[in-house]
Amino acid sequence: MSELTHPESEEAAPGLTDLERSILDFEGRWREHVGAKEEAIREQLELTPSRYYQLLGRLLDGREALEYDPMLVKRLRRIRDQRPALR
């Protein structure tokens, strides 16, 4: 998972676990990966896509994730908040 490491140090997100940081890093960079996102989730994070999205959803509500990668978290929150309005 070293290729998914955020450029800032672990001290930048003391409340996040390694897995949580990896999820945020992956979500910020997944378009760089060849193939389906679900396959990359399984291969690189060793999670099912369902579990990945559960954890990502919880992360988006936390202050620690916002401090770790504010642009990504704000963008994902905006997307998430717009989805119910589209239904």
LOSE-532121 format. One line per 2 residues: for each residue x, y, z of C-alpha. Coordinates in Angstrom, 1 decimal. Last residue first. Example, Ala and Ser with C-alpha at 12.3 -4.5 7.8 and 13.67 -1.06 7.14 Angstrom:
2
13.7 -1.1 7.1; 12.3 -4.5 7.8
***
This chain:
87
-33.7 11.1 -7.1; -31.2 13.8 -8.0
-31.6 15.6 -4.6; -30.5 12.4 -2.8
-27.3 12.4 -4.8; -26.3 16.0 -4.2
-25.2 15.4 -0.6; -22.9 12.6 -1.6
-21.3 14.7 -4.3; -20.7 17.6 -2.0
-19.4 15.3 0.7; -17.0 13.8 -1.8
-15.7 17.2 -2.9; -15.3 18.4 0.7
-13.5 15.2 1.7; -11.1 15.4 -1.3
-10.3 19.1 -0.7; -9.9 18.8 3.0
-7.4 15.8 3.0; -6.2 14.9 6.5
-8.1 17.6 8.4; -11.4 16.6 6.7
-10.6 12.9 7.5; -10.0 13.7 11.1
-13.2 15.8 11.4; -15.4 12.8 10.6
-18.5 12.6 8.4; -16.6 11.6 5.3
-14.9 8.8 7.2; -18.2 7.1 7.9
-19.1 7.0 4.2; -15.6 5.8 3.3
-16.0 2.9 5.8; -19.3 1.8 4.3
-18.0 2.3 0.8; -15.0 0.1 1.4
-17.2 -2.6 3.1; -19.4 -2.8 0.1
-16.5 -2.9 -2.3; -15.0 -5.8 -0.4
-11.8 -5.1 1.2; -8.2 -6.2 0.5
-7.1 -2.6 0.1; -5.1 -3.0 -3.1
-6.6 -6.0 -4.8; -10.2 -5.8 -3.6
-10.4 -2.0 -4.0; -8.7 -2.2 -7.4
-11.2 -4.8 -8.6; -14.1 -2.6 -7.5
-12.6 0.4 -9.3; -12.6 -1.4 -12.5
-9.5 -1.4 -14.6; -6.3 0.7 -14.7
-5.7 2.8 -11.7; -5.1 6.6 -12.0
-8.8 7.2 -11.5; -8.4 5.7 -8.0
-6.3 8.6 -6.7; -8.3 10.5 -4.2
-10.4 7.5 -3.3; -7.2 5.5 -2.7
-5.7 8.1 -0.5; -8.8 8.3 1.6
-9.0 4.5 1.9; -5.3 4.3 2.7
-5.7 6.9 5.5; -8.6 4.9 6.9
-6.6 1.7 6.7; -3.6 3.2 8.5
-5.9 4.4 11.2; -7.1 8.0 11.5
-7.0 10.2 14.7; -3.4 11.3 14.3
-4.0 12.7 10.8; -1.2 15.1 10.0
1.0 13.2 12.4; 1.0 10.3 9.9
3.1 12.5 7.6; 2.0 14.2 4.5
2.4 12.8 1.0; -0.6 10.4 1.5
0.5 6.9 1.0; -1.3 5.0 -1.7
1.9 3.7 -3.4; 3.0 2.3 0.0
0.0 0.0 0.0
***
